[in-house]
Amino acid sequence: MTPKAYRRGYPVAALAGIESDHAALWQVFSQVAKHQQTIHLSENRSDSKAVYNFHESIVNALRPTLKEGVRSIIVASPAKTGYAQEFQNHIEMHHAWLLQGPNKATFSTITGSASTSADVAALTKTAAFKQLIKETTAEETENLLEILEKRLSKADNLVLFSLEEAENLILKSQPAGKPKPEYLLFTDNYLSSNRRKNRVQRLLQIAKNKGVKTRVINAKSTAGKRLTQLGGLVCLAKPD
C-alpha cells in the first residue's frame, strides 16, 4: 500500500453535498474524504427541467463509484432546505433500479453542508454523520452478506477463500465460458494484518482496473464477522 493510500484508508461511502446552485461529490475513505467533482445547476431551481438535468448529472457522476462496489451514498443539504430529499425523490422516481436487487445502493440523507473541504471536515466529525455512516454501511454489507450466503448454498465453485485462488481468477484472463470475478471482499483486519500486503494491494488495484467490485468491510460488523469465519478474504465469481 502506498503512503497516500495509508493516509486515506479504504473506501467507505460516497457523499453528495447539494446546495442551491451546485453539488459537490466526495469519496469518503476510512481516514479522510476526497473531493471528486462539482456539478453546477445551469438555471435557477424554478426551472424543473434544469433541476431534473442537475439530478441526472449527479447520478451519472456517482456511477463510477457504484461500479467500483461502493454502494453507500450519503446526501447532505443545508438546514431548512429540501435539496437532499428532492434528490432522493428523483432517485425513487427515475432510478428505482438503484434501490432494488442484490446490488442495490443504500441512500441516506443528512442535514449539513458538504460543499467545501472545511464543510466536510466539520460534517464528518459530527456524531450524526458517524452514526449515519455506521447504519448506511451496515445495510450495504448486509446486502453483500446475502449475496455471499446465496453463493455458498450452491455447489458451483463460485466462492473462493484464498489469496492464491483470487489471484488466479482475477490476474489471469479467463477463457470464454469460464466464471468471471465479480466481487473481491476483505475485512479491514485482513487488510491491515496480512503479511503479504504488497500482493493484496496489487490484487486490489488490478481488480478495480478490471471492473471487479471491491469492498473492505469492518471486521466488527455482522458481514465482517462472517468474512472472518471464512478467513477474511472472499472472492465471488459469476458464470460467464
C-alpha positions as CSV (number, residue, x, y, z in Angstrom):
1,M,0.0,0.0,0.0
2,T,1.4,3.4,-0.9
3,P,1.9,6.1,1.8
4,K,-1.0,8.0,0.2
5,A,-3.3,5.0,0.5
6,Y,-2.3,4.5,4.1
7,R,-3.3,8.1,4.9
8,R,-6.7,7.9,3.3
9,G,-7.6,4.3,4.2
10,Y,-10.2,2.3,2.3
11,P,-13.4,3.5,0.5
12,V,-16.5,3.7,2.8
13,A,-19.1,5.7,1.1
14,A,-19.9,8.5,-1.4
15,L,-21.0,11.9,-0.2
16,A,-23.0,14.3,-2.2
17,G,-23.3,17.8,-0.8
18,I,-26.2,19.6,-2.6
19,E,-26.5,23.3,-2.4
20,S,-28.9,25.8,-4.1
21,D,-26.8,26.0,-7.3
22,H,-24.3,23.2,-7.2
23,A,-23.4,19.8,-5.8
24,A,-20.0,18.7,-4.5
25,L,-19.2,15.0,-4.7
26,W,-16.8,13.3,-2.3
27,Q,-15.3,9.9,-1.9
28,V,-15.4,9.1,1.9
29,F,-12.5,6.9,2.9
30,S,-11.9,5.4,6.4
31,Q,-9.5,8.2,7.2
32,V,-10.4,11.1,5.0
33,A,-12.8,12.5,2.4
34,K,-11.5,13.3,-1.1
35,H,-13.2,15.7,-3.5
36,Q,-14.3,14.1,-6.7
37,Q,-16.1,16.9,-8.7
38,T,-18.5,19.8,-8.5
39,I,-21.7,19.9,-10.6
40,H,-23.4,23.2,-11.3
41,L,-27.1,23.8,-11.8
42,S,-27.5,25.5,-15.1
43,E,-30.5,27.6,-14.2
44,N,-32.4,28.5,-11.0
45,R,-34.5,26.0,-9.1
46,S,-37.7,27.3,-10.5
47,D,-36.8,25.6,-13.8
48,S,-37.9,22.0,-13.3
49,K,-36.1,20.7,-16.4
50,A,-32.8,22.2,-15.2
51,V,-33.3,20.6,-11.8
52,Y,-34.0,17.3,-13.5
53,N,-30.9,17.5,-15.6
54,F,-28.9,18.6,-12.5
55,H,-30.1,15.5,-10.6
56,E,-29.3,13.3,-13.6
57,S,-25.8,14.7,-13.7
58,I,-25.3,13.8,-10.0
59,V,-26.4,10.2,-10.7
60,N,-24.1,10.0,-13.7
61,A,-21.2,11.3,-11.6
62,L,-21.9,8.6,-8.9
63,R,-21.9,5.7,-11.5
64,P,-18.0,5.1,-11.4
65,T,-18.1,4.9,-7.6
66,L,-21.0,2.5,-7.7
67,K,-19.3,0.3,-10.3
68,E,-16.3,0.1,-8.0
69,G,-18.6,-1.6,-5.5
70,V,-19.2,1.4,-3.1
71,R,-22.9,1.2,-2.6
72,S,-23.4,3.6,0.4
73,I,-24.5,7.1,-0.7
74,I,-25.0,9.9,1.8
75,V,-26.7,13.1,0.5
76,A,-26.3,16.3,2.5
77,S,-28.0,19.6,2.2
78,P,-28.1,22.7,4.5
79,A,-30.7,23.1,7.2
80,K,-34.2,24.4,6.2
81,T,-33.7,23.2,2.6
82,G,-35.2,20.1,0.9
83,Y,-32.4,19.6,-1.6
84,A,-31.3,16.2,-0.3
85,Q,-34.8,14.9,-0.1
86,E,-35.6,16.2,-3.6
87,F,-32.6,14.2,-4.9
88,Q,-33.8,11.2,-3.0
89,N,-37.2,11.6,-4.6
90,H,-35.6,11.8,-8.0
91,I,-33.8,8.5,-7.4
92,E,-37.0,6.8,-6.3
93,M,-39.0,8.1,-9.3
94,H,-36.4,7.7,-12.1
95,H,-33.8,5.3,-10.9
96,A,-35.7,2.7,-8.9
97,W,-33.2,0.1,-10.2
98,L,-30.6,1.6,-7.8
99,L,-32.8,0.6,-4.8
100,Q,-33.7,-2.9,-5.9
101,G,-32.0,-6.3,-6.2
102,P,-28.8,-7.8,-4.6
103,N,-26.6,-5.0,-5.9
104,K,-28.8,-2.1,-4.7
105,A,-27.3,1.0,-3.3
106,T,-28.2,2.5,0.1
107,F,-29.1,6.2,0.1
108,S,-29.3,8.3,3.3
109,T,-29.8,12.0,3.9
110,I,-28.3,14.3,6.5
111,T,-28.6,18.0,7.3
112,G,-25.4,19.9,6.8
113,S,-23.2,21.4,4.2
114,A,-20.7,19.4,2.2
115,S,-19.6,22.0,-0.3
116,T,-16.0,22.7,0.8
117,S,-13.2,20.7,2.4
118,A,-13.9,22.7,5.6
119,D,-17.6,21.8,5.5
120,V,-16.9,18.1,5.0
121,A,-14.2,18.0,7.7
122,A,-16.8,19.5,10.2
123,L,-19.6,17.3,9.0
124,T,-17.7,14.0,9.2
125,K,-16.7,14.7,12.8
126,T,-20.3,15.0,14.0
127,A,-21.9,12.2,15.9
128,A,-24.9,12.2,13.5
129,F,-22.6,11.6,10.5
130,K,-20.7,8.9,12.2
131,Q,-23.9,7.1,13.1
132,L,-25.3,7.5,9.6
133,I,-22.1,6.0,8.1
134,K,-22.4,3.1,10.5
135,E,-26.1,2.5,9.7
136,T,-25.7,3.0,5.9
137,T,-22.7,0.8,5.5
138,A,-24.2,-1.8,7.7
139,E,-27.2,-2.0,5.4
140,E,-24.9,-2.2,2.4
141,T,-22.8,-5.0,3.9
142,E,-25.9,-6.9,4.9
143,N,-26.8,-6.9,1.2
144,L,-23.3,-8.3,0.4
145,L,-23.7,-10.9,3.1
146,E,-27.0,-12.0,1.5
147,I,-25.2,-12.4,-1.9
148,L,-22.4,-14.4,-0.2
149,E,-24.7,-16.8,1.6
150,K,-26.7,-17.5,-1.5
151,R,-23.5,-18.3,-3.4
152,L,-22.3,-20.5,-0.6
153,S,-25.5,-22.6,-0.8
154,K,-24.7,-23.5,-4.3
155,A,-22.2,-26.2,-5.3
156,D,-20.8,-24.4,-8.3
157,N,-17.3,-23.3,-7.0
158,L,-18.1,-19.6,-7.5
159,V,-16.8,-18.7,-4.0
160,L,-13.1,-18.5,-3.4
161,F,-11.5,-18.2,0.0
162,S,-7.7,-17.8,-0.5
163,L,-5.5,-15.1,-1.9
164,E,-4.0,-17.5,-4.3
165,E,-7.3,-18.6,-5.7
166,A,-8.4,-14.9,-6.0
167,E,-5.2,-14.0,-7.8
168,N,-5.6,-16.9,-10.2
169,L,-9.2,-15.8,-11.1
170,I,-8.5,-12.1,-11.3
171,L,-5.0,-11.7,-12.6
172,K,-5.3,-14.3,-15.4
173,S,-7.6,-13.9,-18.4
174,Q,-10.4,-16.4,-18.1
175,P,-11.4,-18.3,-21.3
176,A,-14.9,-18.0,-22.7
177,G,-17.5,-20.0,-20.7
178,K,-15.5,-19.9,-17.5
179,P,-16.6,-18.0,-14.4
180,K,-15.5,-14.3,-14.2
181,P,-14.7,-12.4,-11.0
182,E,-17.5,-10.2,-9.7
183,Y,-16.7,-9.2,-6.0
184,L,-13.5,-9.1,-4.0
185,L,-14.2,-8.7,-0.3
186,F,-11.8,-8.2,2.6
187,T,-12.2,-7.4,6.2
188,D,-10.2,-4.4,7.4
189,N,-8.3,-6.6,9.8
190,Y,-7.2,-8.9,7.0
191,L,-6.0,-5.9,5.0
192,S,-4.1,-4.4,7.9
193,S,-2.5,-7.5,9.4
194,N,-1.8,-9.6,6.3
195,R,2.0,-10.2,5.9
196,R,1.6,-10.1,2.1
197,K,0.4,-6.5,1.9
198,N,2.1,-5.8,-1.4
199,R,0.3,-8.8,-3.1
200,V,-3.0,-7.9,-1.6
201,Q,-2.7,-4.3,-2.7
202,R,-1.7,-5.3,-6.2
203,L,-4.7,-7.6,-6.4
204,L,-7.0,-4.9,-5.2
205,Q,-5.7,-2.4,-7.8
206,I,-5.9,-4.8,-10.7
207,A,-9.3,-6.0,-9.6
208,K,-10.5,-2.3,-9.6
209,N,-9.0,-1.8,-13.0
210,K,-10.8,-4.8,-14.4
211,G,-14.1,-3.7,-13.0
212,V,-14.3,-6.2,-10.2
213,K,-16.4,-4.7,-7.3
214,T,-14.0,-4.4,-4.3
215,R,-15.1,-3.8,-0.7
216,V,-13.2,-3.6,2.6
217,I,-15.6,-4.4,5.4
218,N,-15.4,-3.6,9.1
219,A,-14.4,-6.9,10.8
220,K,-16.8,-6.0,13.7
221,S,-19.9,-5.8,11.6
222,T,-22.1,-8.8,11.0
223,A,-20.8,-9.3,7.5
224,G,-17.2,-8.7,8.7
225,K,-17.6,-11.4,11.3
226,R,-18.9,-13.8,8.7
227,L,-16.0,-13.0,6.4
228,T,-13.6,-13.5,9.3
229,Q,-15.0,-17.0,9.8
230,L,-14.2,-17.7,6.1
231,G,-10.6,-16.4,6.5
232,G,-11.1,-12.6,6.0
233,L,-11.0,-12.8,2.2
234,V,-13.7,-13.9,-0.2
235,C,-13.8,-13.6,-4.0
236,L,-17.2,-14.2,-5.7
237,A,-17.3,-15.3,-9.3
238,K,-20.2,-15.3,-11.7
239,P,-20.9,-17.6,-14.6
240,D,-19.8,-16.2,-18.0
